[in-house]
Amino acid sequence: MKFLILLILTINTNILASDLTQSDQIEIIESLAKSERRSLWVQGHENVVSSIEHVTKTSLVEYLSQSKYYESNLEFDEEDKLFGCLKRKSCELYLISLSSEYYSGYGVDSVFVQLNVNTGNYDNRIRHNIYSE
């Protein structure tokens, strides 16, 4: 009897603690990208386009190595938060790149999304301007 109760508790715990599937993660990130595009469009931007990238340690290092070309750089504490996400098993890091035209100008922005794969919660406050004219 004790074994049966322990088995039921173990099964319930594993079901409740299951991670988001890759498909679930993509759905959340695509929804955020759509929201970002909509925000730019409402502000009067035209030809708004976004792309999504799953970020690894290697790709983040490469991204940050190009910072001398960016209009604005990430702060050191922001970089630490991104690397911290990559170290945690419960966190996946995504990059949403946005480009748009505004009047006669053009701009590219990056939004990093730290997604908790256990809960579906996310933090998308780390963002910066890559290029603008």
ROSE-4610 file (N, C-alpha, C; in Angstrom, 1 decimal, always signed):
// ROSE-4610
residu = [M/M/M/K/K/K/F/F/F/L/L/L/I/I/I/L/L/L/L/L/L/I/I/I/L/L/L/T/T/T/I/I/I/N/N/N/T/T/T/N/N/N/I/I/I/L/L/L/A/A/A/S/S/S/D/D/D/L/L/L/T/T/T/Q/Q/Q/S/S/S/D/D/D/Q/Q/Q/I/I/I/E/E/E/I/I/I/I/I/I/E/E/E/S/S/S/L/L/L/A/A/A/K/K/K/S/S/S/E/E/E/R/R/R/R/R/R/S/S/S/L/L/L/W/W/W/V/V/V/Q/Q/Q/G/G/G/H/H/H/E/E/E/N/N/N/V/V/V/V/V/V/S/S/S/S/S/S/I/I/I/E/E/E/H/H/H/V/V/V/T/T/T/K/K/K/T/T/T/S/S/S/L/L/L/V/V/V/E/E/E/Y/Y/Y/L/L/L/S/S/S/Q/Q/Q/S/S/S/K/K/K/Y/Y/Y/Y/Y/Y/E/E/E/S/S/S/N/N/N/L/L/L/E/E/E/F/F/F/D/D/D/E/E/E/E/E/E/D/D/D/K/K/K/L/L/L/F/F/F/G/G/G/C/C/C/L/L/L/K/K/K/R/R/R/K/K/K/S/S/S/C/C/C/E/E/E/L/L/L/Y/Y/Y/L/L/L/I/I/I/S/S/S/L/L/L/S/S/S/S/S/S/E/E/E/Y/Y/Y/Y/Y/Y/S/S/S/G/G/G/Y/Y/Y/G/G/G/V/V/V/D/D/D/S/S/S/V/V/V/F/F/F/V/V/V/Q/Q/Q/L/L/L/N/N/N/V/V/V/N/N/N/T/T/T/G/G/G/N/N/N/Y/Y/Y/D/D/D/N/N/N/R/R/R/I/I/I/R/R/R/H/H/H/N/N/N/I/I/I/Y/Y/Y/S/S/S/E/E/E]
num = [1/1/1/2/2/2/3/3/3/4/4/4/5/5/5/6/6/6/7/7/7/8/8/8/9/9/9/10/10/10/11/11/11/12/12/12/13/13/13/14/14/14/15/15/15/16/16/16/17/17/17/18/18/18/19/19/19/20/20/20/21/21/21/22/22/22/23/23/23/24/24/24/25/25/25/26/26/26/27/27/27/28/28/28/29/29/29/30/30/30/31/31/31/32/32/32/33/33/33/34/34/34/35/35/35/36/36/36/37/37/37/38/38/38/39/39/39/40/40/40/41/41/41/42/42/42/43/43/43/44/44/44/45/45/45/46/46/46/47/47/47/48/48/48/49/49/49/50/50/50/51/51/51/52/52/52/53/53/53/54/54/54/55/55/55/56/56/56/57/57/57/58/58/58/59/59/59/60/60/60/61/61/61/62/62/62/63/63/63/64/64/64/65/65/65/66/66/66/67/67/67/68/68/68/69/69/69/70/70/70/71/71/71/72/72/72/73/73/73/74/74/74/75/75/75/76/76/76/77/77/77/78/78/78/79/79/79/80/80/80/81/81/81/82/82/82/83/83/83/84/84/84/85/85/85/86/86/86/87/87/87/88/88/88/89/89/89/90/90/90/91/91/91/92/92/92/93/93/93/94/94/94/95/95/95/96/96/96/97/97/97/98/98/98/99/99/99/100/100/100/101/101/101/102/102/102/103/103/103/104/104/104/105/105/105/106/106/106/107/107/107/108/108/108/109/109/109/110/110/110/111/111/111/112/112/112/113/113/113/114/114/114/115/115/115/116/116/116/117/117/117/118/118/118/119/119/119/120/120/120/121/121/121/122/122/122/123/123/123/124/124/124/125/125/125/126/126/126/127/127/127/128/128/128/129/129/129/130/130/130/131/131/131/132/132/132/133/133/133]
x = [+0.8/+0.0/+0.9/+1.9/+2.8/+3.5/+3.8/+4.5/+3.6/+2.3/+1.3/+1.1/+1.0/+0.9/+2.1/+3.3/+4.6/+4.6/+4.2/+4.2/+3.3/+2.1/+1.1/+1.7/+2.3/+2.9/+4.0/+4.8/+5.9/+5.4/+4.4/+3.8/+3.2/+2.5/+1.8/+2.9/+3.9/+5.0/+5.7/+6.0/+6.6/+5.7/+4.4/+3.5/+3.4/+3.4/+3.3/+4.6/+5.7/+7.0/+7.5/+6.7/+7.1/+7.5/+8.5/+8.9/+8.0/+8.1/+7.4/+8.1/+7.3/+7.9/+8.5/+9.3/+9.9/+8.8/+7.8/+6.6/+6.0/+5.8/+5.2/+6.1/+7.4/+8.4/+8.3/+8.3/+8.2/+6.9/+5.8/+4.5/+4.6/+5.2/+5.3/+6.2/+7.3/+8.3/+7.6/+6.9/+6.3/+5.2/+4.5/+3.5/+4.1/+5.3/+6.0/+6.5/+7.0/+7.5/+6.4/+5.2/+4.1/+3.7/+3.7/+3.4/+4.4/+5.7/+6.7/+6.5/+6.2/+5.9/+4.7/+3.6/+2.4/+2.7/+3.5/+3.9/+4.6/+5.5/+6.2/+5.2/+4.3/+3.3/+2.4/+1.9/+1.1/+1.8/+3.1/+3.9/+4.1/+3.7/+3.8/+4.9/+5.6/+6.6/+6.0/+6.7/+6.3/+7.2/+6.8/+7.6/+8.3/+7.5/+8.1/+8.3/+9.5/+9.8/+10.5/+10.3/+11.0/+11.6/+12.6/+13.1/+13.4/+13.4/+13.6/+14.8/+15.7/+16.8/+16.9/+17.1/+17.4/+18.9/+19.2/+20.5/+21.2/+22.5/+23.4/+24.5/+25.3/+26.5/+27.4/+27.6/+28.5/+27.9/+26.6/+26.0/+25.9/+25.7/+25.7/+27.1/+28.1/+29.5/+29.8/+29.4/+29.5/+28.8/+27.5/+26.7/+27.4/+27.8/+28.4/+29.8/+30.5/+31.8/+31.6/+30.4/+30.1/+29.6/+29.6/+29.0/+29.6/+30.8/+31.4/+30.7/+29.9/+29.1/+27.7/+27.3/+25.9/+25.8/+24.5/+24.2/+24.3/+23.8/+23.9/+24.2/+25.0/+25.4/+24.6/+24.7/+24.1/+25.0/+24.4/+25.1/+25.7/+26.8/+27.5/+26.5/+25.7/+24.8/+23.7/+23.4/+22.5/+23.1/+24.4/+25.1/+25.2/+25.5/+25.5/+24.2/+23.1/+21.8/+21.6/+22.0/+21.8/+22.7/+23.9/+24.8/+24.2/+23.7/+23.1/+21.9/+21.1/+20.0/+20.5/+21.6/+22.1/+22.7/+23.1/+23.6/+22.5/+21.3/+20.2/+19.5/+19.2/+18.5/+17.0/+16.5/+15.1/+14.9/+16.0/+15.9/+16.4/+15.6/+16.0/+16.1/+17.1/+17.3/+17.0/+16.2/+15.8/+16.1/+16.4/+16.6/+15.6/+14.8/+13.9/+14.6/+14.9/+15.4/+14.3/+14.2/+13.2/+13.8/+13.2/+13.6/+12.4/+12.5/+11.4/+11.8/+10.9/+11.2/+10.3/+10.8/+10.0/+10.3/+9.3/+9.5/+10.5/+11.6/+12.7/+13.8/+13.7/+14.7/+14.5/+15.5/+15.5/+16.1/+15.6/+16.2/+16.1/+17.1/+17.1/+17.3/+16.4/+16.5/+16.5/+17.1/+17.2/+16.4/+15.7/+15.0/+15.4/+16.0/+16.3/+15.2/+14.8/+13.7/+14.3/+14.2/+14.6/+13.3/+13.2/+12.0/+12.2/+11.4/+11.4/+10.6/+11.3/+10.6/+9.8/+9.9/+9.0/+7.7/+7.7/+6.5/+5.9/+6.7/+6.3/+6.4/+6.9/+7.1/+8.3/+8.4/+9.5/+9.9/+11.1/+11.6/+12.1/+11.5/+11.9/+12.3/+12.9/+13.3/+14.7/+15.5/+16.8/+16.7/+16.9/+16.8/+17.7/+18.1/+18.9/+18.8/+19.3/+19.2/+20.5/+20.4/+21.5/+21.9/+21.0/+21.3/+20.1/+20.4/+19.3/+19.9/+19.1/+19.5/+18.3]
y = [-1.2/+0.0/+1.3/+1.3/+2.4/+2.6/+1.5/+1.6/+2.2/+1.8/+2.3/+3.8/+4.3/+5.7/+6.5/+5.9/+6.6/+6.6/+5.6/+5.5/+6.6/+6.7/+7.7/+9.1/+9.4/+10.7/+11.0/+10.0/+10.2/+10.5/+9.8/+10.0/+11.4/+11.8/+13.2/+14.2/+14.1/+15.1/+15.2/+14.1/+14.2/+14.8/+14.6/+15.2/+16.7/+17.1/+18.6/+19.3/+18.6/+19.3/+19.1/+18.6/+18.4/+19.7/+19.7/+20.9/+21.2/+22.4/+22.8/+22.0/+21.6/+20.9/+22.0/+21.6/+22.5/+23.3/+22.6/+23.2/+24.3/+24.0/+25.0/+26.2/+26.0/+27.1/+28.0/+27.4/+28.2/+29.0/+28.3/+29.0/+30.3/+30.2/+31.4/+32.4/+32.0/+33.0/+33.7/+32.9/+33.5/+34.4/+34.2/+35.1/+36.4/+36.3/+37.5/+38.3/+37.6/+38.3/+39.0/+38.4/+39.1/+40.3/+40.2/+41.3/+42.5/+42.1/+43.2/+43.8/+43.0/+43.6/+44.5/+44.1/+44.9/+46.2/+46.2/+47.4/+48.4/+47.9/+48.8/+49.4/+48.5/+48.9/+50.0/+49.8/+50.8/+52.1/+52.1/+53.3/+54.0/+53.4/+54.0/+53.4/+52.4/+51.7/+51.0/+50.8/+50.1/+49.0/+48.0/+46.9/+46.2/+46.0/+45.4/+43.9/+43.4/+42.0/+41.5/+40.2/+39.7/+38.3/+37.9/+36.6/+36.1/+34.8/+34.2/+33.2/+33.3/+32.4/+31.8/+30.5/+29.8/+30.1/+30.7/+31.1/+30.1/+29.8/+28.9/+29.7/+29.1/+29.8/+30.3/+29.4/+29.8/+31.0/+30.9/+32.0/+33.3/+33.2/+34.4/+35.1/+34.3/+34.8/+35.5/+34.8/+35.4/+36.7/+36.7/+37.9/+39.1/+38.8/+39.9/+40.3/+39.5/+39.8/+40.9/+41.0/+42.0/+43.4/+43.5/+44.7/+46.0/+46.0/+47.3/+47.9/+47.1/+47.5/+48.0/+47.7/+48.0/+49.5/+50.0/+51.4/+51.5/+50.5/+50.5/+49.1/+49.0/+47.7/+47.3/+46.0/+45.5/+45.9/+46.1/+46.4/+45.1/+45.1/+43.9/+43.1/+43.7/+42.9/+42.2/+42.8/+42.1/+40.9/+41.1/+40.0/+38.8/+39.2/+38.1/+37.4/+38.1/+37.5/+36.5/+36.9/+36.0/+34.7/+34.9/+33.7/+32.9/+33.5/+32.8/+32.0/+32.5/+31.7/+30.5/+30.6/+29.4/+28.4/+28.8/+27.8/+27.1/+27.6/+27.0/+26.0/+24.9/+23.8/+24.3/+25.1/+25.5/+26.7/+27.2/+28.4/+28.1/+28.6/+28.6/+30.1/+30.4/+31.8/+31.9/+32.9/+33.2/+34.6/+34.9/+36.2/+36.5/+37.6/+38.1/+39.3/+39.2/+40.4/+41.0/+42.4/+43.1/+44.2/+44.3/+45.4/+46.1/+47.4/+48.2/+49.5/+50.1/+51.5/+52.4/+53.6/+54.7/+56.0/+56.6/+57.7/+57.4/+58.1/+57.7/+56.9/+56.5/+55.7/+54.2/+53.5/+52.1/+51.7/+50.7/+50.3/+48.8/+48.3/+46.9/+46.8/+46.1/+45.9/+44.5/+44.2/+42.8/+42.8/+41.7/+41.4/+40.0/+39.9/+38.6/+38.1/+36.9/+36.3/+35.1/+35.3/+34.2/+33.4/+32.2/+31.4/+30.3/+30.3/+29.3/+28.1/+27.0/+25.8/+25.0/+25.3/+24.6/+25.3/+26.6/+27.4/+28.1/+28.4/+29.2/+30.6/+31.0/+32.5/+32.9/+34.2/+34.7/+36.1/+36.5/+37.9/+38.3/+39.4/+39.9/+41.4/+41.8/+43.1/+43.5/+42.5/+42.8/+43.0/+44.3/+44.6/+45.8/+45.9/+47.1/+47.3/+48.5/+48.9/+48.4/+47.7/+47.2/+48.3/+48.8/+49.7/+50.7/+51.9/+52.9/+54.0/+54.4/+55.6/+56.5]
z = [+0.0/+0.0/+0.0/+0.8/+0.9/-0.5/-1.1/-2.4/-3.4/-3.4/-4.4/-4.2/-2.9/-2.7/-3.1/-2.9/-3.3/-4.8/-5.5/-6.9/-7.5/-7.0/-7.4/-7.2/-6.1/-5.8/-6.8/-7.1/-8.0/-9.4/-9.9/-11.2/-11.3/-10.3/-10.2/-10.2/-9.5/-9.4/-10.8/-11.4/-12.8/-13.8/-13.7/-14.6/-14.4/-13.2/-12.8/-13.2/-13.1/-13.3/-14.8/-15.6/-17.0/-17.7/-18.5/-19.2/-20.4/-20.9/-22.1/-23.3/-24.2/-25.4/-26.3/-27.2/-28.1/-28.9/-29.2/-29.9/-29.1/-27.8/-26.8/-26.7/-26.7/-26.6/-27.8/-29.0/-30.2/-30.3/-29.8/-29.8/-29.0/-27.8/-26.9/-27.5/-28.1/-28.7/-29.9/-30.8/-32.0/-31.5/-30.5/-30.0/-29.5/-28.8/-28.4/-29.6/-30.6/-31.8/-32.5/-32.6/-33.1/-32.4/-31.0/-30.2/-30.4/-30.5/-30.8/-32.2/-33.2/-34.5/-34.5/-33.8/-33.6/-33.0/-31.9/-31.2/-32.1/-32.9/-33.9/-34.9/-35.4/-36.4/-35.9/-34.6/-34.0/-33.8/-33.6/-33.5/-34.8/-35.9/-37.2/-38.1/-37.7/-38.4/-39.6/-40.7/-41.8/-42.2/-43.0/-43.4/-42.2/-41.2/-39.9/-40.2/-39.9/-40.1/-38.8/-38.4/-37.3/-37.7/-36.9/-37.0/-35.6/-35.5/-34.2/-34.2/-33.2/-33.1/-31.7/-31.6/-30.3/-30.0/-28.9/-28.6/-27.8/-28.2/-27.4/-26.9/-26.1/-25.5/-26.7/-27.7/-28.8/-29.6/-29.9/-30.7/-29.9/-28.5/-27.7/-27.7/-27.6/-27.6/-28.9/-30.0/-31.3/-31.5/-31.0/-31.0/-30.3/-29.1/-28.3/-28.8/-29.6/-30.2/-31.3/-31.8/-32.8/-32.3/-30.9/-30.3/-30.7/-31.2/-31.7/-32.8/-33.5/-34.7/-34.3/-33.1/-32.7/-32.3/-32.5/-32.1/-30.6/-29.9/-28.4/-27.9/-26.9/-26.4/-25.2/-24.9/-23.7/-22.5/-21.3/-20.1/-19.6/-18.8/-18.4/-17.5/-16.7/-15.9/-16.8/-17.9/-18.9/-19.5/-19.9/-20.5/-19.4/-18.2/-17.1/-17.0/-17.1/-17.0/-18.1/-19.3/-20.5/-20.3/-19.9/-19.7/-18.5/-17.5/-16.4/-16.8/-17.7/-18.3/-19.0/-19.7/-20.5/-19.5/-18.3/-17.3/-16.6/-16.5/-15.8/-16.7/-16.1/-16.9/-17.2/-16.4/-16.6/-17.5/-18.1/-18.9/-20.3/-21.3/-22.7/-23.1/-24.0/-24.4/-25.9/-26.2/-27.6/-27.9/-29.2/-29.7/-30.8/-30.6/-31.6/-32.2/-33.5/-34.3/-35.0/-34.9/-35.6/-36.5/-37.7/-38.6/-39.0/-39.3/-39.7/-40.3/-41.0/-41.6/-40.9/-40.6/-40.0/-40.7/-41.3/-42.2/-43.2/-43.2/-44.2/-43.6/-42.4/-41.7/-41.7/-41.2/-41.1/-39.8/-39.1/-37.8/-37.6/-36.8/-36.4/-34.9/-34.2/-32.8/-32.4/-31.2/-30.7/-29.4/-29.2/-27.9/-27.5/-26.3/-25.8/-24.9/-25.0/-24.2/-23.4/-22.1/-21.2/-20.8/-21.3/-21.1/-20.1/-19.0/-18.0/-18.6/-18.9/-19.6/-18.6/-17.3/-16.3/-16.2/-16.3/-16.0/-17.2/-18.2/-19.4/-19.1/-17.9/-17.7/-18.5/-18.8/-19.6/-19.1/-19.5/-19.3/-20.6/-21.1/-22.4/-22.3/-21.1/-20.9/-21.4/-21.8/-22.3/-23.8/-24.2/-25.6/-25.9/-27.2/-27.6/-29.1/-29.5/-30.9/-31.6/-32.7/-33.5/-34.5/-35.2/-36.3/-36.5/-36.7/-37.1/-38.0/-38.9/-39.7/-40.0]
